[in-house]
Amino acid sequence: MNFISRLIFVLIFMGTFFYGNAQQKNVLQDSLPVVDTHTYPIIKTFLGNWERNFYGKDAPDTLGLVWKYYLGKGETVISRKAGSRIWAGAGWTGQPLLVKEEGKLYLIQGAYDHHLKKIDAETGKLVWQYEFDDVVKGTGTLWENSNSDLHENSIVILQGSRLGVGNFLDTKHIPSYRAISYFTGKELWRMDQKWTHSYSRDVDGSALILNDTAYLGLENSYFTVFDPDHRNGKMLNGMFQPKIIQERKLYTLNDVRKHRNNVVTESSPSILENRIYVASGSGHVYGYNLKTREIDWDFYTGSDMDGSVIVTSDSNILASVEKQYIKGKGGAFKLNPSKNPEDAAVWYFPVDDKDFAGWEGGIIGSIGINDNYINPDQTHLAAFNAIDGYLYVVDHKSIDSTKTVLGPDSLAIYNTPKLIFKQKVGPSISTPIFVDNKLIVAGYWGIRIYEYDAQNNFKLLDKREGTFESTPIVWDNKIYIASRDGYLYCFGL
């Protein structure tokens, strides 16, 4: 074999060797698990998304205890006259947020020990905690800042609390809403809550964020539009605060007189087309027009309203009504906001009056729907827990042609939806959640998992005693929920 022949042979051999090794390397790479190095929110706000209708995936069949973490307890002031109380665990709305960080899951949970906590969702171990001035009640919102200055500020938690131990309604400054770095637990800004006609300066609601602009109804009942980026904030009244873009009142002076200053806004805003909708304790469901930047839609119930407005797949909204300041019963409304407010009611479902823990009846929490978990030919269900002790499930797209009902004012007559399922579960202010073909229900008598089939037959799979005011989330066959007994629980197995 001459030199040229040997050279050709060697080149062919080497090419085959390297090509074979490359092919083997590619096969090995394809067989290796993909490591997710990105960090992103999964449950980013109360009830999951800006429509308030996503609760997780893959619900378990049982409520076996995977782990529990002691959240602690803390002091909170009821009033000057009533003094303070010690509260444990977490309560209303108290839903955890869920983040996937480099392939691992983490929870963000507010607690009554005055701390916001980052917790390993697999083990229940604390990662960090940030201290507020009072108990942390509501659910936060995770904001992904696509133009952050530092990686540690690329995901920010916007979280509220009660007004602060040692503070009262007439205290000069109450910074009960804050921005905290998800990665470090460090504060980025704090927002001072103005003293208004409302008798609260807490913050329970979860902000809605569009194009790096945040929208939130505060408990002082100012619908507040603000810039969540700390780089655009400034020092004001001795604290670093975010830039306020706009404020609009969610009440009238007539509401203040009728409700004796209980015009508190505790709900979280939701979006449908070009409006943001928010329910207020002043007795209104308001629509804020994103084009005109003004409130241009107002459905009046007259009652206290604490639950968040839920957006349905047929471009309607659901709103819960408490029994307070009204002659009629509390219950659930379905509204078509494309119509004028006086013509917007699609149906009303009243629930029975019942005194419990200072409430007179109605629905305190929000309404859960299965619209994101079913095929188009399945029944679109809405579920709500009432103070009367019952769980109600209705077909929110069907009207019961056999009857009509009286509205909250006991004068107006409305259609009512078909009742699918009703069961005594005990009084509750928690929001029931649908995940796939399961319904998870929590309240003062404990927590339950139901399964339902295509014919809407509901079957109880498991139940567990406990005292729950907060709303759960579900992910990968695990349920996460905080209790008033002091613990955050992970159920499943």
C-alpha positions in Angstrom: 0.0 0.0 0.0 1.6 3.3 -1.1 1.6 6.5 0.9 -1.5 7.9 -0.7 -3.5 4.7 -0.1 -2.4 4.6 3.5 -3.4 8.2 4.0 -6.8 7.6 2.5 -7.3 4.6 4.7 -6.3 6.5 7.9 -8.6 9.4 7.1 -11.5 7.0 6.5 -10.8 5.2 9.8 -10.5 8.4 11.8 -13.7 9.8 10.2 -15.6 6.6 11.1 -14.2 6.6 14.6 -15.1 10.2 15.4 -18.5 9.9 13.7 -19.3 6.8 15.7 -18.2 8.4 18.9 -20.3 11.5 18.1 -23.3 9.4 17.4 -22.8 7.5 20.6 -22.5 10.8 22.5 -25.7 12.1 21.0 -27.5 8.9 22.0 -26.2 9.2 25.5 -27.2 12.9 25.6 -30.7 12.0 24.4 -31.1 9.4 27.1 -30.0 11.8 29.9 -32.7 13.7 31.9 -33.1 17.3 31.0 -32.1 19.6 33.8 -34.4 22.7 34.1 -32.2 25.6 35.0 -34.8 28.2 34.5 -36.9 29.8 37.3 -40.5 30.6 36.7 -43.8 31.0 38.6 -46.4 28.2 38.3 -49.0 29.5 40.7 -48.1 33.3 40.5 -51.1 34.9 42.2 -54.3 34.2 44.1 -56.2 31.5 42.2 -53.3 31.0 39.8 -53.7 33.6 37.0 -55.2 37.0 36.1 -58.6 35.4 35.4 -58.5 33.7 38.9 -59.4 30.3 37.6 -56.3 28.0 37.6 -55.5 25.9 40.7 -52.8 23.4 39.6 -52.6 19.9 38.1 -52.7 16.2 38.9 -54.8 16.1 42.1 -54.2 13.1 44.4 -56.8 10.6 45.5 -55.9 10.6 49.2 -55.0 13.0 52.0 -52.1 11.2 53.4 -49.6 13.4 55.2 -46.4 13.9 53.2 -45.0 16.6 55.5 -46.1 19.5 57.7 -44.2 22.7 58.6 -44.9 24.8 61.7 -45.7 28.3 60.5 -45.9 29.7 64.0 -48.1 32.3 65.7 -48.2 36.0 66.2 -50.0 38.9 67.8 -52.4 41.1 65.9 -54.5 44.0 67.1 -58.3 43.9 66.6 -59.0 47.4 67.8 -58.2 49.8 70.6 -61.2 48.6 72.5 -61.0 44.9 71.7 -57.2 44.7 72.2 -55.0 42.1 70.6 -55.2 38.4 69.8 -52.7 35.6 69.1 -53.3 33.9 65.7 -51.6 30.8 64.5 -50.8 29.3 61.1 -52.4 31.1 58.2 -55.9 32.0 57.2 -58.0 33.7 54.6 -57.0 33.9 51.7 -53.6 32.3 52.6 -53.1 30.4 49.3 -49.4 29.5 48.7 -47.6 30.5 45.5 -45.6 27.9 43.6 -42.3 28.4 41.8 -40.1 26.1 39.8 -36.4 26.9 40.3 -33.8 24.9 38.5 -36.0 21.9 38.5 -37.1 22.1 42.1 -40.4 23.4 43.5 -40.7 26.1 46.2 -43.7 27.6 48.0 -44.2 31.2 49.0 -46.4 31.3 52.1 -47.6 34.2 54.3 -48.1 33.4 58.0 -49.5 34.7 61.2 -46.1 34.8 62.8 -45.6 38.0 60.8 -43.4 36.4 58.2 -43.4 35.7 54.5 -41.6 32.4 54.0 -40.0 30.5 51.1 -40.3 26.8 51.7 -38.9 23.7 49.8 -42.1 22.1 48.5 -40.5 18.6 48.5 -39.2 18.6 52.0 -41.1 21.4 53.9 -37.9 23.0 54.9 -37.6 26.8 55.3 -35.3 28.6 52.9 -35.7 32.2 54.1 -38.3 34.4 55.8 -39.0 38.1 55.7 -40.6 39.9 58.7 -43.7 42.2 58.4 -45.1 44.4 61.2 -48.2 42.2 61.6 -49.8 38.9 60.5 -49.6 38.2 56.8 -53.2 37.3 55.6 -53.7 37.5 51.9 -51.9 35.8 49.0 -49.1 37.6 47.2 -48.3 38.0 43.5 -45.1 36.9 41.8 -43.8 39.4 39.2 -41.2 38.4 36.6 -39.2 41.5 35.8 -37.9 40.9 32.3 -35.6 43.9 32.5 -34.2 43.6 36.0 -30.9 45.2 37.1 -29.8 42.0 38.9 -30.7 38.4 38.7 -31.8 38.4 42.3 -34.4 41.0 41.4 -35.8 39.2 38.4 -38.7 37.7 40.3 -40.3 39.9 42.9 -43.1 39.0 45.5 -45.7 41.7 46.1 -47.3 40.9 49.4 -49.6 42.6 51.9 -50.2 42.3 55.7 -52.4 43.7 58.4 -51.7 47.3 59.5 -49.0 46.6 62.1 -48.9 45.8 65.8 -48.9 49.1 67.7 -50.6 50.8 64.7 -54.2 51.9 64.6 -56.4 53.3 61.8 -55.3 56.9 62.6 -51.5 56.1 62.7 -49.7 58.5 60.4 -47.9 55.9 58.2 -48.8 52.3 57.6 -46.5 50.4 55.1 -48.6 47.2 54.9 -47.7 46.4 51.3 -44.2 45.4 50.2 -42.0 44.1 47.5 -39.5 41.3 48.3 -36.9 39.6 46.2 -37.9 35.9 45.6 -34.3 34.8 45.5 -33.0 36.6 48.6 -36.0 37.5 50.8 -34.8 41.1 50.9 -37.1 44.1 50.8 -37.1 46.3 47.6 -39.8 48.8 48.6 -42.8 49.4 50.9 -46.1 51.2 50.1 -47.7 53.5 52.7 -51.5 52.9 52.9 -53.5 56.2 53.0 -56.2 56.8 55.6 -59.5 57.0 53.7 -63.2 56.6 54.6 -62.5 52.8 54.9 -62.0 51.4 58.3 -59.0 49.3 57.2 -55.4 50.0 56.0 -54.5 46.3 55.6 -53.7 44.7 52.3 -55.3 41.3 51.6 -55.7 41.3 47.8 -53.3 40.0 45.1 -52.1 42.4 42.5 -52.7 41.9 38.8 -49.7 42.8 36.6 -49.8 43.7 32.9 -46.9 45.0 30.9 -44.9 45.8 34.1 -47.8 47.8 35.5 -49.6 46.6 38.7 -53.3 47.0 39.6 -54.7 46.3 43.0 -57.7 47.3 45.2 -56.2 48.1 48.6 -58.2 47.7 51.8 -58.5 51.5 52.1 -60.6 50.9 49.0 -58.4 52.8 46.6 -58.0 51.0 43.3 -54.3 51.7 42.8 -52.2 51.5 39.6 -48.5 51.5 40.3 -45.0 50.6 38.9 -43.7 47.6 40.8 -40.0 48.2 39.7 -38.0 49.5 42.6 -35.7 51.4 40.3 -38.5 53.8 39.6 -39.4 54.3 43.2 -38.4 57.1 45.5 -37.9 58.1 49.2 -41.2 59.4 50.6 -42.2 59.9 54.2 -39.0 58.2 55.4 -39.5 55.0 53.3 -38.6 53.9 49.8 -41.9 53.6 47.9 -43.0 52.6 44.5 -44.2 55.0 41.9 -48.0 55.5 42.1 -49.5 56.0 38.6 -53.2 56.4 39.5 -55.8 56.0 42.3 -59.6 55.6 42.0 -62.1 55.3 44.9 -64.0 52.0 45.1 -66.9 53.5 47.1 -69.3 56.5 47.3 -70.1 58.6 50.3 -73.5 57.0 50.4 -71.8 53.6 50.7 -69.7 54.9 53.6 -72.9 55.9 55.5 -74.8 52.7 54.7 -71.9 50.4 55.6 -70.6 52.5 58.5 -67.1 52.8 56.9 -67.0 49.1 56.0 -66.1 49.8 52.4 -63.0 47.6 52.5 -61.7 46.0 49.3 -60.2 42.6 50.1 -60.7 40.9 46.7 -58.1 40.4 43.9 -58.7 42.0 40.5 -59.2 40.0 37.4 -59.1 40.8 33.7 -61.6 40.2 30.9 -60.9 41.8 27.5 -60.3 45.5 28.0 -61.4 45.8 31.6 -60.1 44.9 35.0 -62.9 43.8 37.4 -62.7 44.1 41.2 -65.4 43.5 43.9 -65.5 45.9 46.8 -67.0 45.7 50.3 -68.8 48.9 49.4 -71.3 46.6 47.6 -70.1 47.1 44.0 -68.4 45.1 41.2 -66.4 47.7 39.3 -64.9 47.5 35.9 -61.8 49.6 35.2 -61.3 50.4 31.5 -57.7 49.8 30.4 -58.2 52.1 27.4 -59.7 55.1 29.1 -58.1 54.4 32.4 -61.3 55.1 34.2 -64.0 53.0 36.0 -66.8 52.8 33.5 -68.8 49.8 34.7 -70.6 49.4 38.1 -72.8 46.5 39.2 -74.4 47.2 42.6 -75.3 44.5 45.1 -75.4 46.6 48.3 -73.8 43.9 50.4 -70.2 43.3 51.6 -68.2 41.5 48.9 -64.9 39.8 49.8 -64.5 37.2 47.1 -62.5 37.8 43.9 -64.3 38.2 40.6 -63.8 35.0 38.5 -63.7 35.0 34.7 -65.5 32.2 32.9 -64.8 30.6 29.5 -67.9 32.3 28.0 -66.6 35.7 28.8 -68.7 36.3 31.9 -67.7 36.9 35.5 -68.8 35.3 38.8 -69.0 37.2 42.0 -69.8 36.1 45.6 -72.1 38.1 47.9 -72.0 38.1 51.7 -75.2 38.5 53.8 -74.7 42.0 55.2 -76.4 45.4 54.8 -79.1 43.7 52.6 -82.6 42.5 53.2 -82.3 39.4 50.9 -79.9 36.5 51.0 -76.2 36.4 50.1 -75.1 34.1 47.3 -73.4 33.9 43.9 -73.9 36.1 40.7 -73.0 35.4 37.1 -72.7 38.6 35.2 -72.3 39.5 31.6 -70.1 42.6 31.6 -70.6 43.2 27.9 -74.0 44.5 28.9 -75.0 47.6 30.9 -74.9 46.8 34.6 -78.6 46.9 35.0 -79.0 44.2 32.4 -75.8 42.2 33.2 -77.2 39.5 35.7 -77.3 36.1 34.0 -78.3 34.3 37.2 -78.3 34.5 40.9 -78.0 31.6 43.3 -78.9 32.5 46.9 -77.8 30.5 50.0 -79.4 30.3 53.4 -78.8 32.8 56.2 -76.7 31.5 59.0 -74.9 33.2 61.9 -71.3 32.0 62.3 -68.3 33.7 63.8 -69.8 37.1 63.3 -71.0 36.5 59.7 -74.7 36.4 58.9 -74.5 34.1 55.9 -73.8 34.3 52.2 -70.4 33.5 50.5 -67.2 35.0 51.9 -64.7 33.3 49.7 -64.4 33.1 45.9 -66.0 30.7 43.4 -64.1 27.9 41.9 -64.8 26.7 38.3 -63.7 23.8 36.2 -63.5 25.6 32.8 -59.7 25.0 32.4 -60.0 21.3 33.1 -62.7 20.0 30.8 -63.6 19.3 27.2 -66.0 21.6 25.5 -68.8 19.0 25.7 -68.5 18.6 29.4 -70.6 20.5 32.0 -69.1 23.8 33.1 -69.3 23.7 36.9 -69.0 26.4 39.6 -68.5 25.5 43.2 -68.7 27.7 46.3 -68.6 27.2 50.1 -71.2 29.1 52.1 -71.5 30.2 55.7 -74.6 28.1 56.0 -72.3 25.0 56.1 -73.0 23.7 52.6 -70.9 23.1 49.5 -72.8 24.0 46.3 -71.9 22.9 42.8 -73.9 24.4 39.9 -73.9 24.3 36.1 -72.9 27.9 35.5 -73.9 27.7 31.8 -77.4 26.4 32.3 -80.5 28.0 33.8 -83.1 26.1 35.9 -86.3 26.8 33.9 -88.5 25.7 36.8 -87.9 28.7 39.1 -86.7 32.2 39.7 -85.2 33.7 42.8 -85.0 37.0 44.7 -81.8 39.0 44.6 -79.8 40.5 47.5 -82.3 43.4 47.8 -85.2 40.9 48.1 -87.0 42.8 45.3 -85.2 42.0 42.0 -86.1 38.7 40.4 -83.4 36.6 38.7 -82.9 33.3 36.9 -81.0 30.7 38.8 -78.6 28.0 37.6 -79.1 24.2 37.7 -77.9 22.8 41.0 -75.7 19.7 40.4 -74.5 18.8 43.8 -75.0 20.0 47.4 -73.5 18.5 50.6 -73.0 19.6 54.2 -69.3 20.2 54.7 -69.4 22.8 57.5 -69.1 26.6 57.3 -66.2 27.8 55.2 -64.6 30.9 53.8 -62.1 29.0 51.7 -62.4 28.7 47.9 -63.1 25.2 46.6 -60.8 24.2 43.6 -61.3 22.0 40.6 -58.3 20.1 39.3 -58.9 17.6 36.5 -61.9 15.5 37.6 -61.4 16.3 41.3 -62.8 18.9 43.6 -60.9 19.9 46.8 -62.9 21.6 49.5 -61.6 23.0 52.8 -63.3 24.7 55.7 -63.7 24.8 59.5 -64.7 21.1 59.5 -61.7 19.9 57.6 -60.6 19.1 54.0 -62.2 16.8 51.5 -61.4 15.4 48.0 -64.3 14.6 45.7 -64.1 12.9 42.3 -66.8 13.4 39.7 -67.6 11.7 36.4 -69.0 12.8 33.0 -72.5 12.5 34.4 -71.6 14.8 37.3 -71.9 12.1 40.0 -69.7 13.2 42.9 -67.9 10.7 45.1 -66.1 11.5 48.3 -62.6 10.0 48.0 -61.0 11.1 51.3 -61.5 13.6 54.1 -59.4 14.9 57.0 -60.3 16.9 60.1 -58.8 20.4 60.6 -59.5 24.1 60.7 -58.9 25.7 57.3 -59.6 29.2 56.2 -57.1 29.4 53.4 -57.4 28.1 49.8 -55.2 25.1 48.7 -53.2 24.6 45.5 -52.4 21.3 43.8 -49.3 20.1 41.9 -48.1 16.6 40.9 -50.4 14.6 43.2 -49.8 16.9 46.2 -52.1 19.4 47.9 -50.6 22.3 49.8 -52.7 24.2 52.3 -52.1 26.2 55.5 -54.2 25.7 58.6 -55.3 27.8 61.6 -53.7 25.1 63.8 -50.3 26.6 63.1 -49.1 24.3 60.3 -48.6 24.3 56.5 -49.6 20.9 55.2 -48.5 18.8 52.2 -51.1 16.1 51.5 -51.0 13.3 49.0 -49.6 9.8 48.6 
